[in-house]
Structures are given as C-alpha cells and as structure tokens.
C-alpha cells in the first residue's frame, strides 16, 4: 500500500500568504465597492527595466533562428550570466567568488527550499524568529522540524529577534547544524553589520555548522558600512552558502531568476558541497531558460544598472515615507532604511491577526501579520515598500486615520 510523506500532514493550517490571500479575497467579495491597497505580500509593482525587456526580446529572436537557437542549457547556468554576477555582484565588494561557484536558478525561494536536499534529515535547524515561513516549512516537510505543538516546532531552534536585541539574533545555546540568516531581514527590515556577521561566521566554523544566507534584499542597503554579501566576512567561504534573487531588485517576481553561491572550499562530512549541489541540480533541475538568463545579464549593462537603481530608489522612497508616517503616529518601527520592509508594533498590544483584520476592514489596507512569521512576531505588522507611490501615501493616510 502506498505511503505519503506524513510530514506534510503535520503542517499547521495554510501557508501564511495563502491565508492572507484568502481573507483578502473574502473581504473583497463582500465589499466590491471598497478600494483595497495591498502592502502585504512583497510583490513588486514597477515594470521590468527597458534594457531587460529589450534583451529578452532579442533572446526570443535568437530562439527563432537555427543558427542562434539554444536547447538544453548548462544546469548551473550560462557562463555569460555567471561571469556577470561575479564581476558585478562580488568583485566590487572584494568578495572572493568564482564563476564556477555560482548556480543560476529560478529564484531564491526555490533554492531556499531545495538546498536542504544535500543535508541529512536529522540535522538541527536554527531560524530567526520572526522568520520567512519557507525556511521553517521546507524543513518540516523534510522531517527536520519535529512536532508542531500549537505555537512552534519541537526540533527547530528559534532565535528571537526582538526590540531588546535590535532584531538581530543572538548565538543559540543549542548548537545547530544549519543556520538560516537573512539580511536585510525579512520580515523585520533589520540589517546586520560586518561585526555581527563575523560573530556568526566564527561560530559556524567553530562548530562545523553551515550558514544558509539569504541576501535577496542586498540592493536596498544604502549604508556603505553594511555588508551586502556574507563573503565580505573572513572565513565565510568555509561555512556559508549565499542565496540571491533578481525578484525585488530588478522586478523578476513574474520572470523568475536568481542565483546561489556554493564555495568550493565549503566541505562538510568529507564532501565538497559545491559538487553535491551540482549533482542535485543536474538531477532535478534542467536549468533556467536562455531568454531569462539574457534578461538577467542585461541588469548589469550600463542602461540596466541605471534603470534598476531608479527602481530601487523608487521603492526606498516609499519605505522612507512609511517609516516616517508610522513613527509620527507614535508606533515602534524597525526597517525602512536599508530594507524595503517596515516592521511595526501594533498599538496597545493588539494581536497581529486582530490588527491585520482591523486594517483590512477599516482602512482597506492589506498588510502581513507578524504572528505569521513565528512566535516572536506576535504584536507586529509588516508593510512592504513595493507598492505604487500614490497608493502607499494613501494607505498611510488611512492607517493613521484609524489609529
């Protein structure tokens, strides 16, 4: 008799953003006259840069001619994009990364979920709390999380990120095998310093742990003193895998492209993790399409750089407005300075989901309840800066009106 993966049956309720979508759809159906503004799910609203679109069109034309047609591509990505990533994303930082350590994929979410394939199911996993739900859910699906006790997983090491520690996790007492870090952080918007990351790198190397570093929001860092890659930190090549994305930086949420760096010097259990990841990708993934990789390459053209920088500046102006208005309303706020996310405490200790519903029903603004990101997220709400500028201003006006 067939058996299913019982770990799926242990997952509590719906995926966070699916539940938000359900509540939003129900409200919209019951109130068709209401104008909803969505600052919840972190989808972008600005179109692809013209340079990216032109590159995509040209690549589509390449596929229409026998002499320039491409079939199956390299599992790890085309050399033209891997080289561009090293030249533009790492060389300017002084970070030592080679093209054969870069793996192009369909995006950071997929790689965050798939990277666990190369690790044993009995590894101990540590996550920030609050945390991007994918980190937790994929490990629950793989059997690493233990049992759901109604508030948290019994085998997951939760590292509270709260106002008292500046929303930066402290080293856990239980030594984990896999450590998920994300900076600038989703959802809190906090950004780590080089000294703070050095503490984690030294810890991982001392204990033989591996850091899974999500740097999807690196382009939104404005402070020149803050690291944009974990490979700016000495020793990181021996303990860290970095996962990155074009989704928020260049508007690829519907186009899908990202990359993961697995250094060749990262060895655990006598195995080179670079080779293991290549084996995994060549078995389960047929590569990102040629057209999309040409589009990603155009991000690094002179026109592409200017156009993408303009888009990032647009979103960060939104972030600044959100931060300023929430603080003016007397709320406790984190993020919005080096991150497109703004994390604020609910007024008078109202629960996250209760305040989410109030904002939805009274202000007609869709947000993300902090409780959906983990136990330490209770009492907080996340807003994103990825909306239209005018809608963002209107949303803040509505929110302030009900406070």
Order of alpha helices (4+ residues) and beta strands (2+ residues): alpha-beta-alpha-alpha-beta-alpha-beta-alpha-beta-beta-alpha-beta-beta-alpha-beta-beta-beta-alpha-alpha-alpha-beta-beta-alpha-beta-beta-beta-alpha
